[in-house]
Amino acid sequence: MSVKEEVRKMKLDAPFLAASSIETRNKALELIGENLLAHADEIFAANEKDLAAAKENLISQAVMKRLKFNEGKLQDVVAGIKQLISLPDPLERTTLARELDEGLTLYRISCPIGVIGVIFEARPDALVQISTLCIKSGNCAILKGGKETTHTNRKLFALIHESVIAAGLPANCMMQAEQHSEIDELLECHDSVDLLIPRGSNQFVQYIMNNTKIPVMGHADGICHIYVDADADQEKALPIIVDAKTQYTAACNAVETLLVNRSIAKEFLPKLYAVLKENGVTLRGTQEVADIIAVEAIGEEEFIEYLDLIASVKLVDNVDEAINHINTHGSHHTDSIISENEETVCRFMQMVDSAGVYQNCSTRFADGFRYGFGAEVGISTSKIHARGPVGLEGLVTYKYKLFGNGHIVNDYATGKKSFHFKNL
């Protein structure tokens, strides 16, 4: 059966998943957690096959780190599932109740988006997170992971799908695509797929956006900044920067560019250089930075998303120059200010146009699990529908339900009746 045929069947089953009880959906999540733990050895064995193939194919260290699925990552995804179970049902929530006229009542009710296709990078934990969020939010999920994770994803999907069926949810509510050619077929399913969420390189995300009529949600780059202000606590700043750069270098919320107030540069840059060198990080910077510390001098056009133990440094005169640099050269993902000056912090928070704006903390907090969402399907830099880490709220929309008793519009158009709009 082709992808298009399978997706059409999924579209027909979507209302049944949407109508399922929260008890059934939570039961599916419980079974998934139990199944993953019970078959941990099989999952790790599958992952070892993927790691061996990746090593043979000289895959980058950034990808290798994402690809590895060990006991720690298993425990993390199971913790995420438990957190997800504890969250309230995002469906059938009344967000508006209004009597338009006597006996004519309008309700706005939350409901699933429907059929969501997620194309993600070489991260097996992403498959678990995406699947469980879609189940909890009542969305059918089409999952396409990176080819580097073929064996791990296949095993994880089988265990998750088995749990979903055992809980009593529709068998067609989940589908795994494995072939690269299936992506192009999926992009043509605009009559059946309601949303696409691509996670990967800028080039890949742009390809998805440019080759489908299906709405796309996500982000292309993760060029995150930390601005160290003149009024920063420098001893507080150093461990924050180390964490933001090294805690998980391959993540899209790792810091890539450091902006330092010019007035503290001669004092702060040597400290920064020393602590980052100790943690294996190579700094690059403008010529002005290179004149203070021994780093490679580069132009601002070379400040990129490294996803590696490398960071760019630039000096700025004040918070406004930092804000301008971030809004001009950033990716509107997550940016942080290190400062004890409340007025400066307020201006940074107000003016930086990013999905996440932080004070005195690591950019690595930009994560659905750390926000208490249970997990995330990705991070969106869009301003429409969902922004930042996309959890349950980003996976639901709403419908209007109007209950009447023989009401017709002509009565209101001719003045026979009139609306009184009473909120209930």
Secondary structure, 3 states (H helix, E strand, C coil): CCHHHHHHHHHHHHHHHHCCCHHHHHHHHHHHHHHHHHCHHHHHHHHHHHHHHHHHCCCCHHHHHHHCCCHHHHHHHHHHHHHHHHCCCCCCCEEEEEEEECCEEEEEEEEECCEEEEECCCCHHHHHHHHHHHHHCCCEEEEECCHHHHHHHHHHHHHHHHHHHHHCCCHHHEEEECCCHHHHHHHCCCCCCCEEEECCCHHHHHHHHHCCCCCECCCCCCCEEEEECCCCCHHHHHHHHHHHHHCCCCCCCCEEEEEEEHHHHHHHHHHHHHHHHHCCCEEEECHHHHCCCCCEECCHHHCCCCCCCEEEEEEECCHHHHHHHHHHHCCCCEEEEECCCHHHHHHHHHHCCCCEEEECCCHHHCCCCCCCCCCCCCEECCCCCCCEECCCHHHEEEEEEEECCCCCHHHHHCCCCCCCCEEC
